[in-house]
Amino acid sequence: MGIQTYLHRTEEQIAEACKRAGRDQREVTLIAVSKTKPVELLKEAYEGGARQFGENRVQELLFKIPQMPEDVRWHLIGHLQTNKVRQIVGKTCLIHSVDSVKLAREIEKESEKQNLVTDILLEVNVAEEESKFGFLLDETEEALKIIHDFSHVRVCGLMTVAPFVEDAEKNRPVFRKLYEFYVDMKTKNIDNGSMTTLSMGMTGDFQVAIEEGATMVRVGTGIFGAR
Ligand SMILES: *Cc1c(COP(=O)(O)O)cnc(C)c1O
């Protein structure tokens, strides 16, 4: 089967999960995670209708951008070092992986220089895994308050990378916890209405994530095959 078949199957699975959860399918955006994959495969996915692509490395993203049509929307989903901020600001529609106030401040500075506003998500390490980046859940409110005052960064929501599990159901409590926190922040109006995005769920667990309120899912293997 080709990339387009996998892409369309993934879209169908998203539709099914939305149906089960009583949600409108238009609430959920699929990010095709194309890291490590050659541009030919991204073009195939593009031909099949994909417009949102996710990459986890700055160099690879910058290499692929000029080779793809201009209407592609690029998402940076991997850990971003502060010394790479200058290269990436202005190139993405959304940076999912802001995991420190220091990094947000660097993005703020560079965005101000370039006279633009950068859309970001705060990455939350919900399961408190040692190996993962992200704010701990109980640090996130404070970080939101600080970053919300920046004028060239807009916090559009939250992102998490759930633990690797065989059974996706095991991640349901992780997704639920982040959804509850997200709603709590909106209720308290800490975001001034800017938070509309909850990026959670990957190939192994995106359907569960959708059932628990994800508005963006990041699917790599399920579309492009194993890495
Ligand atoms: C690689 C990656 C994905 C996609 O993972 P798959 O299991 O291949 O779908 C999603 N999110 C992040 C942050 C990633 O690094």
The ligand as an ORCA input file, in Angstrom:
! r2SCAN-3c Opt
* xyz 0 1
  C       8.043     11.062     16.142
  C       7.024     11.826     16.868
  C       5.644     11.610     16.653
  C       5.101     10.556     15.728
  O       5.334      9.270     16.241
  P       4.692      7.974     15.586
  O       4.634      7.001     16.699
  O       5.600      7.563     14.487
  O       3.342      8.338     15.079
  C       4.761     12.418     17.338
  N       5.179     13.371     18.203
  C       6.477     13.595     18.437
  C       6.869     14.660     19.389
  C       7.439     12.833     17.780
  O       8.745     13.069     18.033
*
